[in-house]
Amino acid sequence: MKICSHCRKEIGTDTIVVRKSICPKCSSDLHVCLNCRFYSESAHNKCAEPQAEFQRSRDRANFCDYFIFREAEAASSQDRADALKSLDDLFRK
């Protein structure tokens, strides 16, 4: 599933993202580094694709040819409950 990096709302899976695409919920740009599967805080230039050109703004539309929308899995309510229980157990000691 595709999720907007700005509003965290789901975008249709059949949505084709091009440079001028905007989120139907919050109207922010979708063809941005923060939505790309190659975006990585720990990588050089914050991009795991070594041939990609440097992008000054990570939250604005860009011309990167290597852009592939990041696919995120929806966390179920059971996953969330398990994670909260684990944290609670960790800090209860």
N, CA, C and O atoms as a CHARMM CRD file, in Angstrom:
* protein
*
  372
    1    1 MET  N      0.83800  -1.17200   0.00000 PROA 1      0.00000
    2    1 MET  CA     0.00000   0.00000   0.00000 PROA 1      0.00000
    3    1 MET  C      0.88200   1.23400   0.00000 PROA 1      0.00000
    4    1 MET  O      1.95000   1.24400   0.61300 PROA 1      0.00000
    5    2 LYS  N      0.44200   2.25600  -0.67600 PROA 2      0.00000
    6    2 LYS  CA     1.18300   3.50800  -0.75600 PROA 2      0.00000
    7    2 LYS  C      0.65600   4.46600   0.30100 PROA 2      0.00000
    8    2 LYS  O     -0.55300   4.65900   0.43200 PROA 2      0.00000
    9    3 ILE  N      1.57900   5.06600   1.05500 PROA 3      0.00000
   10    3 ILE  CA     1.19900   5.98900   2.12700 PROA 3      0.00000
   11    3 ILE  C      1.94000   7.30600   1.92500 PROA 3      0.00000
   12    3 ILE  O      3.15400   7.31300   1.71700 PROA 3      0.00000
   13    4 CYS  N      1.22300   8.40600   1.98500 PROA 4      0.00000
   14    4 CYS  CA     1.80400   9.74200   1.84400 PROA 4      0.00000
   15    4 CYS  C      2.73000  10.02000   3.03100 PROA 4      0.00000
   16    4 CYS  O      2.34200   9.80700   4.18000 PROA 4      0.00000
   17    5 SER  N      3.94300  10.49200   2.76200 PROA 5      0.00000
   18    5 SER  CA     4.89200  10.77500   3.84100 PROA 5      0.00000
   19    5 SER  C      4.49100  12.00800   4.64400 PROA 5      0.00000
   20    5 SER  O      4.95400  12.18900   5.77000 PROA 5      0.00000
   21    6 HSD  N      3.65000  12.84300   4.08800 PROA 6      0.00000
   22    6 HSD  CA     3.25400  14.07400   4.77600 PROA 6      0.00000
   23    6 HSD  C      2.07900  13.85700   5.72900 PROA 6      0.00000
   24    6 HSD  O      2.17100  14.20400   6.90600 PROA 6      0.00000
   25    7 CYS  N      0.98400  13.29200   5.23900 PROA 7      0.00000
   26    7 CYS  CA    -0.22300  13.14000   6.06600 PROA 7      0.00000
   27    7 CYS  C     -0.40900  11.72500   6.60700 PROA 7      0.00000
   28    7 CYS  O     -1.27700  11.49500   7.44900 PROA 7      0.00000
   29    8 ARG  N      0.41200  10.75900   6.12200 PROA 8      0.00000
   30    8 ARG  CA     0.36300   9.36600   6.55200 PROA 8      0.00000
   31    8 ARG  C     -0.94700   8.67100   6.17600 PROA 8      0.00000
   32    8 ARG  O     -1.29500   7.65200   6.77100 PROA 8      0.00000
   33    9 LYS  N     -1.66700   9.20700   5.20600 PROA 9      0.00000
   34    9 LYS  CA    -2.90300   8.58800   4.72900 PROA 9      0.00000
   35    9 LYS  C     -2.60100   7.68600   3.54400 PROA 9      0.00000
   36    9 LYS  O     -1.64200   7.91100   2.80500 PROA 9      0.00000
   37   10 GLU  N     -3.43300   6.65900   3.37000 PROA 10     0.00000
   38   10 GLU  CA    -3.24400   5.72400   2.27200 PROA 10     0.00000
   39   10 GLU  C     -3.65400   6.35600   0.94800 PROA 10     0.00000
   40   10 GLU  O     -4.65100   7.07200   0.84900 PROA 10     0.00000
   41   11 ILE  N     -2.84600   6.06300  -0.06200 PROA 11     0.00000
   42   11 ILE  CA    -3.11500   6.50700  -1.42500 PROA 11     0.00000
   43   11 ILE  C     -3.47800   5.25800  -2.20400 PROA 11     0.00000
   44   11 ILE  O     -2.93300   4.19000  -1.92400 PROA 11     0.00000
   45   12 GLY  N     -4.35900   5.35000  -3.15000 PROA 12     0.00000
   46   12 GLY  CA    -4.76400   4.18200  -3.92100 PROA 12     0.00000
   47   12 GLY  C     -3.57500   3.41700  -4.48300 PROA 12     0.00000
   48   12 GLY  O     -2.63100   4.02400  -4.98800 PROA 12     0.00000
   49   13 THR  N     -3.61000   2.10300  -4.40000 PROA 13     0.00000
   50   13 THR  CA    -2.49700   1.28100  -4.88100 PROA 13     0.00000
   51   13 THR  C     -2.35300   1.34200  -6.39300 PROA 13     0.00000
   52   13 THR  O     -1.27600   1.07200  -6.92700 PROA 13     0.00000
   53   14 ASP  N     -3.42000   1.69100  -7.08000 PROA 14     0.00000
   54   14 ASP  CA    -3.35100   1.77900  -8.53900 PROA 14     0.00000
   55   14 ASP  C     -2.93500   3.17100  -9.01800 PROA 14     0.00000
   56   14 ASP  O     -2.86800   3.41700 -10.22300 PROA 14     0.00000
   57   15 THR  N     -2.65600   4.07700  -8.08700 PROA 15     0.00000
   58   15 THR  CA    -2.24200   5.43200  -8.42300 PROA 15     0.00000
   59   15 THR  C     -0.85100   5.42300  -9.04000 PROA 15     0.00000
   60   15 THR  O      0.08800   4.88900  -8.45000 PROA 15     0.00000
   61   16 ILE  N     -0.71500   6.00300 -10.20900 PROA 16     0.00000
   62   16 ILE  CA     0.58300   6.13700 -10.86000 PROA 16     0.00000
   63   16 ILE  C      1.16800   7.48300 -10.44700 PROA 16     0.00000
   64   16 ILE  O      0.55000   8.53000 -10.64400 PROA 16     0.00000
   65   17 VAL  N      2.36200   7.44200  -9.87300 PROA 17     0.00000
   66   17 VAL  CA     2.98200   8.66400  -9.37300 PROA 17     0.00000
   67   17 VAL  C      3.98400   9.19500 -10.38300 PROA 17     0.00000
   68   17 VAL  O      4.97000   8.53700 -10.71700 PROA 17     0.00000
   69   18 VAL  N      3.70800  10.40200 -10.86100 PROA 18     0.00000
   70   18 VAL  CA     4.61100  11.12200 -11.75600 PROA 18     0.00000
   71   18 VAL  C      5.06000  12.39300 -11.03500 PROA 18     0.00000
   72   18 VAL  O      4.60600  12.66400  -9.92300 PROA 18     0.00000
   73   19 ARG  N      5.93300  13.16200 -11.64600 PROA 19     0.00000
   74   19 ARG  CA     6.51900  14.31600 -10.95800 PROA 19     0.00000
   75   19 ARG  C      5.47900  15.28600 -10.38700 PROA 19     0.00000
   76   19 ARG  O      5.68300  15.81700  -9.29500 PROA 19     0.00000
   77   20 LYS  N      4.39700  15.52500 -11.07800 PROA 20     0.00000
   78   20 LYS  CA     3.41400  16.51200 -10.61700 PROA 20     0.00000
   79   20 LYS  C      2.26400  15.90800  -9.81600 PROA 20     0.00000
   80   20 LYS  O      1.28200  16.59900  -9.54700 PROA 20     0.00000
   81   21 SER  N      2.36100  14.64100  -9.43100 PROA 21     0.00000
   82   21 SER  CA     1.29300  14.00600  -8.65300 PROA 21     0.00000
   83   21 SER  C      1.22100  14.60900  -7.25500 PROA 21     0.00000
   84   21 SER  O      2.23600  14.91700  -6.63100 PROA 21     0.00000
   85   22 ILE  N     -0.01400  14.76600  -6.78700 PROA 22     0.00000
   86   22 ILE  CA    -0.22300  15.28000  -5.43500 PROA 22     0.00000
   87   22 ILE  C     -1.11400  14.32100  -4.65900 PROA 22     0.00000
   88   22 ILE  O     -1.88000  13.55200  -5.24100 PROA 22     0.00000
   89   23 CYS  N     -1.00300  14.37600  -3.35900 PROA 23     0.00000
   90   23 CYS  CA    -1.80000  13.53100  -2.48300 PROA 23     0.00000
   91   23 CYS  C     -3.26000  13.99200  -2.53800 PROA 23     0.00000
   92   23 CYS  O     -3.53100  15.18600  -2.40400 PROA 23     0.00000
   93   24 PRO  N     -4.19500  13.07400  -2.73200 PROA 24     0.00000
   94   24 PRO  CA    -5.60100  13.46400  -2.78200 PROA 24     0.00000
   95   24 PRO  C     -6.14100  13.92200  -1.42500 PROA 24     0.00000
   96   24 PRO  O     -7.19200  14.56000  -1.36200 PROA 24     0.00000
   97   25 LYS  N     -5.43600  13.60600  -0.35100 PROA 25     0.00000
   98   25 LYS  CA    -5.91100  13.97000   0.99200 PROA 25     0.00000
   99   25 LYS  C     -5.36600  15.32400   1.45500 PROA 25     0.00000
  100   25 LYS  O     -6.11500  16.15500   1.96900 PROA 25     0.00000
  101   26 CYS  N     -4.03100  15.54700   1.26600 PROA 26     0.00000
  102   26 CYS  CA    -3.41400  16.76200   1.81400 PROA 26     0.00000
  103   26 CYS  C     -2.80900  17.68300   0.75100 PROA 26     0.00000
  104   26 CYS  O     -2.30900  18.75700   1.08300 PROA 26     0.00000
  105   27 SER  N     -2.84900  17.28100  -0.50700 PROA 27     0.00000
  106   27 SER  CA    -2.33500  18.06300  -1.63900 PROA 27     0.00000
  107   27 SER  C     -0.82500  18.29400  -1.61200 PROA 27     0.00000
  108   27 SER  O     -0.34000  19.22000  -2.26100 PROA 27     0.00000
  109   28 SER  N     -0.07800  17.48300  -0.88300 PROA 28     0.00000
  110   28 SER  CA     1.38300  17.61100  -0.91300 PROA 28     0.00000
  111   28 SER  C      1.93100  16.78800  -2.08100 PROA 28     0.00000
  112   28 SER  O      1.26200  15.88600  -2.58400 PROA 28     0.00000
  113   29 ASP  N      3.14400  17.10900  -2.50000 PROA 29     0.00000
  114   29 ASP  CA     3.77900  16.39400  -3.60900 PROA 29     0.00000
  115   29 ASP  C      3.99900  14.92700  -3.22800 PROA 29     0.00000
  116   29 ASP  O      4.28800  14.61400  -2.07300 PROA 29     0.00000
  117   30 LEU  N      3.85900  14.03800  -4.20600 PROA 30     0.00000
  118   30 LEU  CA     4.08000  12.61200  -3.96300 PROA 30     0.00000
  119   30 LEU  C      5.41700  12.12000  -4.51100 PROA 30     0.00000
  120   30 LEU  O      5.99300  11.18100  -3.96300 PROA 30     0.00000
  121   31 HSD  N      5.92300  12.73700  -5.58400 PROA 31     0.00000
  122   31 HSD  CA     7.19600  12.32200  -6.18700 PROA 31     0.00000
  123   31 HSD  C      8.32700  13.00400  -5.42000 PROA 31     0.00000
  124   31 HSD  O      9.02100  13.87000  -5.95300 PROA 31     0.00000
  125   32 VAL  N      8.50300  12.59900  -4.15500 PROA 32     0.00000
  126   32 VAL  CA     9.51000  13.18700  -3.27100 PROA 32     0.00000
  127   32 VAL  C     10.37900  12.08200  -2.68300 PROA 32     0.00000
  128   32 VAL  O      9.97000  10.92300  -2.62000 PROA 32     0.00000
  129   33 CYS  N     11.56900  12.45000  -2.25900 PROA 33     0.00000
  130   33 CYS  CA    12.49500  11.47100  -1.67600 PROA 33     0.00000
  131   33 CYS  C     11.87700  10.73100  -0.49800 PROA 33     0.00000
  132   33 CYS  O     12.09300   9.52900  -0.34600 PROA 33     0.00000
  133   34 LEU  N     11.11900  11.42200   0.33100 PROA 34     0.00000
  134   34 LEU  CA    10.54300  10.79700   1.52600 PROA 34     0.00000
  135   34 LEU  C      9.57300   9.67200   1.19200 PROA 34     0.00000
  136   34 LEU  O      9.30900   8.82100   2.04100 PROA 34     0.00000
  137   35 ASN  N      9.03700   9.65000  -0.02300 PROA 35     0.00000
  138   35 ASN  CA     8.13300   8.58300  -0.46100 PROA 35     0.00000
  139   35 ASN  C      8.84500   7.50400  -1.27900 PROA 35     0.00000
  140   35 ASN  O      8.21000   6.53600  -1.69800 PROA 35     0.00000
  141   36 CYS  N     10.13400   7.65300  -1.51000 PROA 36     0.00000
  142   36 CYS  CA    10.86600   6.73500  -2.37500 PROA 36     0.00000
  143   36 CYS  C     11.42000   5.54300  -1.59400 PROA 36     0.00000
  144   36 CYS  O     11.82700   5.68000  -0.44000 PROA 36     0.00000
  145   37 ARG  N     11.43000   4.37700  -2.23700 PROA 37     0.00000
  146   37 ARG  CA    11.94900   3.19000  -1.56200 PROA 37     0.00000
  147   37 ARG  C     13.45100   3.27300  -1.36100 PROA 37     0.00000
  148   37 ARG  O     13.98400   2.53200  -0.53400 PROA 37     0.00000
  149   38 PHE  N     14.15900   4.13600  -2.07400 PROA 38     0.00000
  150   38 PHE  CA    15.60500   4.28400  -1.91600 PROA 38     0.00000
  151   38 PHE  C     15.98900   5.28900  -0.83400 PROA 38     0.00000
  152   38 PHE  O     17.16500   5.38600  -0.48400 PROA 38     0.00000
  153   39 TYR  N     15.03500   6.03200  -0.30000 PROA 39     0.00000
  154   39 TYR  CA    15.34100   7.02500   0.73000 PROA 39     0.00000
  155   39 TYR  C     15.84700   6.32300   1.98700 PROA 39     0.00000
  156   39 TYR  O     15.23100   5.37700   2.47700 PROA 39     0.00000
  157   40 SER  N     16.97100   6.80100   2.49500 PROA 40     0.00000
  158   40 SER  CA    17.56100   6.22800   3.69500 PROA 40     0.00000
  159   40 SER  C     18.32500   7.30700   4.44600 PROA 40     0.00000
  160   40 SER  O     19.21000   7.94900   3.88100 PROA 40     0.00000
  161   41 GLU  N     17.99200   7.51000   5.70500 PROA 41     0.00000
  162   41 GLU  CA    18.67200   8.50500   6.52700 PROA 41     0.00000
  163   41 GLU  C     20.15100   8.20100   6.67400 PROA 41     0.00000
  164   41 GLU  O     20.96400   9.11800   6.79600 PROA 41     0.00000
  165   42 SER  N     20.51200   6.91000   6.66500 PROA 42     0.00000
  166   42 SER  CA    21.90300   6.53300   6.91600 PROA 42     0.00000
  167   42 SER  C     22.76800   6.45600   5.65800 PROA 42     0.00000
  168   42 SER  O     23.98700   6.32500   5.76500 PROA 42     0.00000
  169   43 ALA  N     22.17600   6.53300   4.49100 PROA 43     0.00000
  170   43 ALA  CA    22.92500   6.42400   3.24000 PROA 43     0.00000
  171   43 ALA  C     23.53800   7.76900   2.83400 PROA 43     0.00000
  172   43 ALA  O     23.07700   8.83000   3.25500 PROA 43     0.00000
  173   44 HSD  N     24.58200   7.70000   2.01100 PROA 44     0.00000
  174   44 HSD  CA    25.20000   8.90600   1.47400 PROA 44     0.00000
  175   44 HSD  C     24.14900   9.68000   0.67400 PROA 44     0.00000
  176   44 HSD  O     23.42900   9.09200  -0.13400 PROA 44     0.00000
  177   45 ASN  N     24.06100  10.96200   0.88900 PROA 45     0.00000
  178   45 ASN  CA    23.05300  11.82500   0.24300 PROA 45     0.00000
  179   45 ASN  C     21.62600  11.39100   0.57400 PROA 45     0.00000
  180   45 ASN  O     20.67900  11.80800  -0.09300 PROA 45     0.00000
  181   46 LYS  N     21.47100  10.56100   1.59600 PROA 46     0.00000
  182   46 LYS  CA    20.17200  10.04600   2.05100 PROA 46     0.00000
  183   46 LYS  C     19.44900   9.24800   0.97500 PROA 46     0.00000
  184   46 LYS  O     18.22000   9.20800   0.92800 PROA 46     0.00000
  185   47 CYS  N     20.24600   8.60700   0.10400 PROA 47     0.00000
  186   47 CYS  CA    19.67900   7.80700  -0.97700 PROA 47     0.00000
  187   47 CYS  C     20.48800   6.53000  -1.14200 PROA 47     0.00000
  188   47 CYS  O     21.71200   6.57300  -1.26400 PROA 47     0.00000
  189   48 ALA  N     19.79700   5.38700  -1.14400 PROA 48     0.00000
  190   48 ALA  CA    20.45900   4.09500  -1.28700 PROA 48     0.00000
  191   48 ALA  C     20.80000   3.78000  -2.74300 PROA 48     0.00000
  192   48 ALA  O     21.50300   2.80500  -3.01000 PROA 48     0.00000
  193   49 GLU  N     20.32000   4.57900  -3.68000 PROA 49     0.00000
  194   49 GLU  CA    20.63600   4.38900  -5.10300 PROA 49     0.00000
  195   49 GLU  C     21.91600   5.17200  -5.40400 PROA 49     0.00000
  196   49 GLU  O     21.89300   6.40300  -5.38800 PROA 49     0.00000
  197   50 PRO  N     23.02900   4.49000  -5.67800 PROA 50     0.00000
  198   50 PRO  CA    24.31300   5.18200  -5.84500 PROA 50     0.00000
  199   50 PRO  C     24.39400   6.09200  -7.07500 PROA 50     0.00000
  200   50 PRO  O     25.22100   7.00300  -7.09400 PROA 50     0.00000
  201   51 GLN  N     23.57500   5.87900  -8.08500 PROA 51     0.00000
  202   51 GLN  CA    23.65400   6.69800  -9.29100 PROA 51     0.00000
  203   51 GLN  C     22.70900   7.89700  -9.26500 PROA 51     0.00000
  204   51 GLN  O     22.74600   8.72900 -10.17200 PROA 51     0.00000
  205   52 ALA  N     21.86500   7.99600  -8.24500 PROA 52     0.00000
  206   52 ALA  CA    20.91400   9.10500  -8.18000 PROA 52     0.00000
  207   52 ALA  C     21.63700  10.41400  -7.89200 PROA 52     0.00000
  208   52 ALA  O     22.59700  10.45200  -7.12300 PROA 52     0.00000
  209   53 GLU  N     21.16700  11.47700  -8.51500 PROA 53     0.00000
  210   53 GLU  CA    21.74400  12.79200  -8.28400 PROA 53     0.00000
  211   53 GLU  C     21.27700  13.33500  -6.94000 PROA 53     0.00000
  212   53 GLU  O     20.21300  12.96700  -6.44300 PROA 53     0.00000
  213   54 PHE  N     22.08900  14.21700  -6.35600 PROA 54     0.00000
  214   54 PHE  CA    21.76100  14.84000  -5.08100 PROA 54     0.00000
  215   54 PHE  C     20.48700  15.67800  -5.21700 PROA 54     0.00000
  216   54 PHE  O     20.33500  16.44200  -6.17100 PROA 54     0.00000
  217   55 GLN  N     19.58800  15.52900  -4.26600 PROA 55     0.00000
  218   55 GLN  CA    18.35300  16.32100  -4.22100 PROA 55     0.00000
  219   55 GLN  C     18.42000  17.21400  -2.99700 PROA 55     0.00000
  220   55 GLN  O     18.52600  16.72300  -1.87300 PROA 55     0.00000
  221   56 ARG  N     18.36100  18.48900  -3.20100 PROA 56     0.00000
  222   56 ARG  CA    18.48500  19.43200  -2.08900 PROA 56     0.00000
  223   56 ARG  C     17.27400  19.34300  -1.14300 PROA 56     0.00000
  224   56 ARG  O     17.43600  19.34000   0.07700 PROA 56     0.00000
  225   57 SER  N     16.09400  19.27300  -1.69900 PROA 57     0.00000
  226   57 SER  CA    14.88000  19.23600  -0.88500 PROA 57     0.00000
  227   57 SER  C     14.26300  17.84000  -0.95300 PROA 57     0.00000
  228   57 SER  O     13.93200  17.35400  -2.03400 PROA 57     0.00000
  229   58 ARG  N     14.11200  17.21100   0.18500 PROA 58     0.00000
  230   58 ARG  CA    13.60100  15.84000   0.23700 PROA 58     0.00000
  231   58 ARG  C     12.07400  15.78000   0.25600 PROA 58     0.00000
  232   58 ARG  O     11.49300  14.72100   0.01700 PROA 58     0.00000
  233   59 ASP  N     11.41700  16.91300   0.53800 PROA 59     0.00000
  234   59 ASP  CA     9.95800  16.91000   0.64700 PROA 59     0.00000
  235   59 ASP  C      9.26400  17.68200  -0.47300 PROA 59     0.00000
  236   59 ASP  O      8.07500  17.98300  -0.37300 PROA 59     0.00000
  237   60 ARG  N      9.99900  18.00300  -1.53700 PROA 60     0.00000
  238   60 ARG  CA     9.44300  18.69100  -2.70200 PROA 60     0.00000
  239   60 ARG  C      9.59200  17.81200  -3.93500 PROA 60     0.00000
  240   60 ARG  O     10.51100  16.99700  -4.01700 PROA 60     0.00000
  241   61 ALA  N      8.69300  17.97700  -4.88500 PROA 61     0.00000
  242   61 ALA  CA     8.75600  17.19100  -6.12100 PROA 61     0.00000
  243   61 ALA  C     10.11000  17.38300  -6.79600 PROA 61     0.00000
  244   61 ALA  O     10.66000  18.48500  -6.80900 PROA 61     0.00000
  245   62 ASN  N     10.64300  16.28500  -7.35900 PROA 62     0.00000
  246   62 ASN  CA    11.93800  16.35500  -8.02300 PROA 62     0.00000
  247   62 ASN  C     11.90400  15.55900  -9.32700 PROA 62     0.00000
  248   62 ASN  O     10.89200  14.94500  -9.66400 PROA 62     0.00000
  249   63 PHE  N     13.01000  15.57600 -10.04800 PROA 63     0.00000
  250   63 PHE  CA    13.10700  14.92400 -11.35400 PROA 63     0.00000
  251   63 PHE  C     13.87100  13.60500 -11.29300 PROA 63     0.00000
  252   63 PHE  O     14.30800  13.12100 -12.33700 PROA 63     0.00000
  253   64 CYS  N     14.05000  13.01200 -10.13700 PROA 64     0.00000
  254   64 CYS  CA    14.84800  11.79500  -9.99900 PROA 64     0.00000
  255   64 CYS  C     14.25800  10.66000 -10.84100 PROA 64     0.00000
  256   64 CYS  O     13.07900  10.32700 -10.72000 PROA 64     0.00000
  257   65 ASP  N     15.09800  10.07800 -11.69100 PROA 65     0.00000
  258   65 ASP  CA    14.65700   8.99100 -12.56500 PROA 65     0.00000
  259   65 ASP  C     14.58700   7.65500 -11.84400 PROA 65     0.00000
  260   65 ASP  O     14.02300   6.69800 -12.37600 PROA 65     0.00000
  261   66 TYR  N     15.15300   7.56900 -10.63700 PROA 66     0.00000
  262   66 TYR  CA    15.19700   6.31200  -9.90200 PROA 66     0.00000
  263   66 TYR  C     14.04100   6.17100  -8.90500 PROA 66     0.00000
  264   66 TYR  O     13.97500   5.18700  -8.16900 PROA 66     0.00000
  265   67 PHE  N     13.14700   7.13300  -8.88000 PROA 67     0.00000
  266   67 PHE  CA    12.04500   7.12200  -7.91900 PROA 67     0.00000
  267   67 PHE  C     11.14100   5.90000  -8.08900 PROA 67     0.00000
  268   67 PHE  O     10.64000   5.62900  -9.18000 PROA 67     0.00000
  269   68 ILE  N     10.94500   5.17800  -7.00200 PROA 68     0.00000
  270   68 ILE  CA     9.97500   4.08000  -6.92100 PROA 68     0.00000
  271   68 ILE  C      9.23100   4.28500  -5.60700 PROA 68     0.00000
  272   68 ILE  O      9.84300   4.36700  -4.54200 PROA 68     0.00000
  273   69 PHE  N      7.91600   4.36500  -5.69100 PROA 69     0.00000
  274   69 PHE  CA     7.13200   4.64800  -4.48400 PROA 69     0.00000
  275   69 PHE  C      7.32900   3.54100  -3.45100 PROA 69     0.00000
  276   69 PHE  O      7.24100   2.35400  -3.76500 PROA 69     0.00000
  277   70 ARG  N      7.59300   3.94900  -2.23100 PROA 70     0.00000
  278   70 ARG  CA     7.80100   3.01700  -1.12900 PROA 70     0.00000
  279   70 ARG  C      6.48700   2.31700  -0.78800 PROA 70     0.00000
  280   70 ARG  O      5.46300   2.96800  -0.58100 PROA 70     0.00000
  281   71 GLU  N      6.52400   1.00300  -0.73300 PROA 71     0.00000
  282   71 GLU  CA     5.34400   0.22700  -0.36500 PROA 71     0.00000
  283   71 GLU  C      5.39600  -0.04700   1.13700 PROA 71     0.00000
  284   71 GLU  O      6.39100  -0.56500   1.64400 PROA 71     0.00000
  285   72 ALA  N      4.34500   0.29400   1.83100 PROA 72     0.00000
  286   72 ALA  CA     4.27300   0.08100   3.26900 PROA 72     0.00000
  287   72 ALA  C      3.18100  -0.93500   3.57100 PROA 72     0.00000
  288   72 ALA  O      2.14100  -0.97300   2.91300 PROA 72     0.00000
  289   73 GLU  N      3.43300  -1.73500   4.55600 PROA 73     0.00000
  290   73 GLU  CA     2.42600  -2.69600   4.97700 PROA 73     0.00000
  291   73 GLU  C      1.59500  -2.07600   6.09100 PROA 73     0.00000
  292   73 GLU  O      2.11900  -1.39100   6.96900 PROA 73     0.00000
  293   74 ALA  N      0.31300  -2.32300   6.04000 PROA 74     0.00000
  294   74 ALA  CA    -0.57500  -1.79700   7.07300 PROA 74     0.00000
  295   74 ALA  C     -0.38800  -2.60500   8.35000 PROA 74     0.00000
  296   74 ALA  O     -0.41600  -3.83500   8.32800 PROA 74     0.00000
  297   75 ALA  N     -0.20200  -1.91800   9.43500 PROA 75     0.00000
  298   75 ALA  CA    -0.07600  -2.59100  10.71800 PROA 75     0.00000
  299   75 ALA  C     -1.47600  -2.89200  11.24800 PROA 75     0.00000
  300   75 ALA  O     -2.32700  -2.00400  11.31400 PROA 75     0.00000
  301   76 SER  N     -1.70200  -4.11800  11.61400 PROA 76     0.00000
  302   76 SER  CA    -3.01200  -4.48100  12.13700 PROA 76     0.00000
  303   76 SER  C     -3.13000  -4.00700  13.57600 PROA 76     0.00000
  304   76 SER  O     -2.12800  -3.67700  14.21000 PROA 76     0.00000
  305   77 SER  N     -4.33300  -3.97400  14.08200 PROA 77     0.00000
  306   77 SER  CA    -4.53800  -3.55100  15.46600 PROA 77     0.00000
  307   77 SER  C     -3.89100  -4.54200  16.43000 PROA 77     0.00000
  308   77 SER  O     -3.47000  -4.16000  17.52100 PROA 77     0.00000
  309   78 GLN  N     -3.81000  -5.81700  16.03300 PROA 78     0.00000
  310   78 GLN  CA    -3.14800  -6.81900  16.87300 PROA 78     0.00000
  311   78 GLN  C     -1.64500  -6.55200  16.93700 PROA 78     0.00000
  312   78 GLN  O     -1.04300  -6.67900  18.00300 PROA 78     0.00000
  313   79 ASP  N     -1.03400  -6.18400  15.81200 PROA 79     0.00000
  314   79 ASP  CA     0.38900  -5.83800  15.80000 PROA 79     0.00000
  315   79 ASP  C      0.65600  -4.65500  16.72100 PROA 79     0.00000
  316   79 ASP  O      1.63100  -4.64900  17.47400 PROA 79     0.00000
  317   80 ARG  N     -0.20300  -3.67100  16.65600 PROA 80     0.00000
  318   80 ARG  CA    -0.04700  -2.48000  17.50000 PROA 80     0.00000
  319   80 ARG  C     -0.19100  -2.84700  18.96700 PROA 80     0.00000
  320   80 ARG  O      0.58500  -2.38300  19.80200 PROA 80     0.00000
  321   81 ALA  N     -1.17600  -3.67300  19.28600 PROA 81     0.00000
  322   81 ALA  CA    -1.38800  -4.09100  20.66800 PROA 81     0.00000
  323   81 ALA  C     -0.18700  -4.88200  21.18400 PROA 81     0.00000
  324   81 ALA  O      0.23200  -4.69600  22.32600 PROA 81     0.00000
  325   82 ASP  N      0.36700  -5.76100  20.35100 PROA 82     0.00000
  326   82 ASP  CA     1.54300  -6.53800  20.75100 PROA 82     0.00000
  327   82 ASP  C      2.74500  -5.63500  21.00300 PROA 82     0.00000
  328   82 ASP  O      3.49000  -5.84200  21.96000 PROA 82     0.00000
  329   83 ALA  N      2.93500  -4.63300  20.14500 PROA 83     0.00000
  330   83 ALA  CA     4.05100  -3.70900  20.30400 PROA 83     0.00000
  331   83 ALA  C      3.90300  -2.89100  21.57800 PROA 83     0.00000
  332   83 ALA  O      4.87700  -2.69400  22.30500 PROA 83     0.00000
  333   84 LEU  N      2.69300  -2.41200  21.85400 PROA 84     0.00000
  334   84 LEU  CA     2.45800  -1.64400  23.07800 PROA 84     0.00000
  335   84 LEU  C      2.65400  -2.50000  24.32300 PROA 84     0.00000
  336   84 LEU  O      3.17700  -2.01600  25.32600 PROA 84     0.00000
  337   85 LYS  N      2.24500  -3.75600  24.27300 PROA 85     0.00000
  338   85 LYS  CA     2.43700  -4.66600  25.41000 PROA 85     0.00000
  339   85 LYS  C      3.92500  -4.90500  25.64500 PROA 85     0.00000
  340   85 LYS  O      4.37700  -4.92000  26.79000 PROA 85     0.00000
  341   86 SER  N      4.68900  -5.09100  24.56800 PROA 86     0.00000
  342   86 SER  CA     6.13700  -5.29300  24.69600 PROA 86     0.00000
  343   86 SER  C      6.80900  -4.09300  25.33100 PROA 86     0.00000
  344   86 SER  O      7.66600  -4.23900  26.20200 PROA 86     0.00000
  345   87 LEU  N      6.41500  -2.89600  24.88900 PROA 87     0.00000
  346   87 LEU  CA     6.98300  -1.68700  25.49200 PROA 87     0.00000
  347   87 LEU  C      6.59100  -1.55700  26.95300 PROA 87     0.00000
  348   87 LEU  O      7.41300  -1.20200  27.79700 PROA 87     0.00000
  349   88 ASP  N      5.34800  -1.84300  27.24100 PROA 88     0.00000
  350   88 ASP  CA     4.87800  -1.76500  28.61200 PROA 88     0.00000
  351   88 ASP  C      5.65500  -2.74000  29.51700 PROA 88     0.00000
  352   88 ASP  O      6.05900  -2.38500  30.62400 PROA 88     0.00000
  353   89 ASP  N      5.85400  -3.96800  29.02800 PROA 89     0.00000
  354   89 ASP  CA     6.61400  -4.96500  29.78500 PROA 89     0.00000
  355   89 ASP  C      8.06500  -4.52300  29.96900 PROA 89     0.00000
  356   89 ASP  O      8.64900  -4.73900  31.03100 PROA 89     0.00000
  357   90 LEU  N      8.64000  -3.91300  28.95400 PROA 90     0.00000
  358   90 LEU  CA    10.01900  -3.48100  29.01400 PROA 90     0.00000
  359   90 LEU  C     10.23400  -2.42400  30.08900 PROA 90     0.00000
  360   90 LEU  O     11.20200  -2.49300  30.84700 PROA 90     0.00000
  361   91 PHE  N      9.33900  -1.45200  30.15700 PROA 91     0.00000
  362   91 PHE  CA     9.51800  -0.35800  31.09200 PROA 91     0.00000
  363   91 PHE  C      8.87700  -0.59300  32.45700 PROA 91     0.00000
  364   91 PHE  O      9.02200   0.22900  33.36300 PROA 91     0.00000
  365   92 ARG  N      8.18600  -1.68800  32.60300 PROA 92     0.00000
  366   92 ARG  CA     7.56400  -2.00200  33.88300 PROA 92     0.00000
  367   92 ARG  C      8.60500  -2.54600  34.86600 PROA 92     0.00000
  368   92 ARG  O      8.43200  -2.40500  36.07600 PROA 92     0.00000
  369   93 LYS  N      9.64800  -3.14300  34.38700 PROA 93     0.00000
  370   93 LYS  CA    10.66000  -3.78100  35.25800 PROA 93     0.00000
  371   93 LYS  C     11.40400  -2.80700  36.08300 PROA 93     0.00000
  372   93 LYS  O     12.27900  -3.19400  36.85700 PROA 93     0.00000
